[in-house]
């Protein structure tokens, strides 16, 4: 069994559970399955719908937490205390509804992940990227248990549509099933306002695939009907549009329709992007100037650096910026030790203090030989601040600092100062920054995260480039 995680304890609110149940019960099936029963919110909603419509419904489900199951109060239903991903079901189901456990791949034991990847391969016929979380495997197995014509409603993390594994997953789903709707929520309307997760609802039928689907955005947390999610409607609280399946999969099903109409370039046409330095212990490797002096670390072993996005409030880093951070006691240096160097006593003493803290045993640091050898980066002309809820922006690095992994390093192909400045201004244009949502992964409260290869695909309107003095690439998207 998988180990319960905090996300397991976040239950589906009634105003979301009811339309999900309404959708899967539209054909009045005799049976329904919930793969992760939890407190029973979804099955209780299904019972209410069936009772109101006047038909009998037998509820099936699995749950691994006996304490939670005992509190659900589903005594007369067919609920097994078991792991859904290994439970030997004998039949398929005409209705499946779930809020699966949100457990990211980092927290899945290696032997469990291997077993789940084998399961996914058996079902889909394709290998699944190892960065898929537990909720993704719940979706795959649930779809394999959906009977002909059956309906499935999952409320699930948006990374199922945005992660590294998303393309191969949705190629399988959309060729085997009909994606009828994707329901999204603004941060103010999130069903899970206290969780660091961006939820979406997937409505899928086991029937002939369609080349379009409904895409809904809930602006307000209030009761809806499934019919509203499946009807084009322009209103203040709910927006529903009909989208091309090809466009939706390419853009990311959880993201709004692409606004990149007409001619555009990609950031990769002008730059390469690299993650900042992942030290494995920022408090140890990134030092304030006064702290480094107190320890006695020679300046030859320090590289000018920046650690946190909140240390940079504007769009430039200058020597004045670094001086101000020094006065506040913020870290502005990265410890950088050359391998096999003859180390002075203060550095040896500092490294011994790190060993006493157990730093060499930390997962990331343990991969380095020696453990204190940090990654190296050429100071990038541009930084991208991408992580968290602060506004994403491109930062001109005039102080020549090396960033931590809270930033992405952006290296323009052309190093002329005037070209870099021109590109910097273009990248901070509102029409470019608005496109970041097309390449970012979304989390709770509207937080964004962009991986290096994803940022390289950032669309840049062609007119912004062609009205500048930048060299124009030959290829346009």
Buried (B, 14 or more C-beta within 10 A) or exposed (E): EBBBEEBBEBBBBEBBBBBBBBBBBBEBBEBBBBBBBBBBBBBBBBBBBBEEEEEEBEBBBBBBBEEBBEEBEBEEBEBBBBBBBEBEBEEBBBBBBBBBBBBBBEEBEEEBBEBBBEBBEEBBEEEBBBBBBBBBBBBBBBBBBBBEEBBBBBBBBBBBBBBBBBEBBBEBBBEBBBBBBBBBBEBEBBBBEEBEBBBBBBBBBBEEBEEBBBBBBBBEBEEBEBEBBBBEBEEEBBBBBEBBBEEBBEBBBBBBBBEBEEEBBBBBBBBBBBBBBEBBBBEBBBBBBEEBEEBEBEEEBBBBBBBBBEBBEEBEBEEEBBEEBBEEEBBBBBBBBEEEEEBEEBBEEBBEEBEEEEBBEBEEBEEBEEBBEBBEBEBBBBBBBBBBEBEBBBBBBBBBBBBBBBBBBBBBEEEEEEBBBBBBBBBBBEBBBEBBBBBBBBBBBEBBBBBBEBBBBBBBBBEBBEEBEBEEBEEBE
